[in-house]
């Protein structure tokens, strides 16, 4: 089985704030879905984050903004943040809550590139730390066609769902996965090392196969030896390309037919669905009033979307002694038929 190029895990237990951390292997990079309580993550984890997608700005999905901002201050970094309608106001409000009179003395410049998704378009604004996080330059506007980010190795797709306010459903879709054949590597006498990260990136980005590529032997940061191959030759001998993963994240949505149809389409054929199961089916009227899914609705959604694996989260505190009952109800609905 091919080794995945990223891992996805919930930040907190299911009765605590929602949030999904997606960490890329062989890279110092991660992506975050939702900004709830982030104290379970180390500063090292937080500094790897390049993109954050906030489903909506209720406190349990956005309170971690300050934590991430604080650890990022004084860094040469661009942080991309995405959210639904009203996101600019929420971000600007948080930034306006602090005094920034000393940031012009920082040697490095933090940049916040903030995108608000609204119906058929999304808009982007830039905020610079050195300018006390005042808006910089002109607002950019792009037509929204479900794709928020597209890179050679993956894309992020979103759907606007109803939580009595707009709420983003999110999928990370890997274009394909590049894995290293360890036996082939050994047979060629090539070392394991940092060069593999840039090699996999070059293959994923479909660089010219005729270009020269250097394999480097390193020890304590010093280059001991180099050997040059063509990228195509090396890829043919040690790289194994397989279909990529798809991970979908769904939380805080009313279980209406229209919402569920959008959610099923977004999650279609996902390898792993992270989905809220806020209430038991016996309390479905309460779930409807509060615009959340029941465990049964979560399991049924997953079955209709033909996902391979589900992880449940965002349980209502009223069920603190009924966690297994929530899981059982969802899994029974997931396994029907």
Buried (B, 14 or more C-beta within 10 A) or exposed (E): EBEBBBEBEBBBEBEBBBBBBBBBEBBEBBBBBBBBBBEBBEEEBBBBBBBBBBBBBBEBBBBBBBBBBEBBEBBEBBBBBBBBBBBBEBBBEBBEEEEBEEBEEBEEBBBBBBBBBBEEEBBBBBBBBBBBBEBEEEEEEEEBEBEBBEEBBBBBBBBBBBBEBBBBBBBBBBBBBBBBEEEBBEEBEBBEEEBBBBBBBBBBEEBEBEEEBEBBBBEEEEEEEEBEBBBBEBBEBBBEEBEBBBBBBBBBBBBEEEBBEBBBBBBBEBBBBBBBBBBBBEBBEBBBEBBBBBBBBBBBBBBBBEBEEBBBBBBBEEBEEBBEEBBBBBBEBBEEE
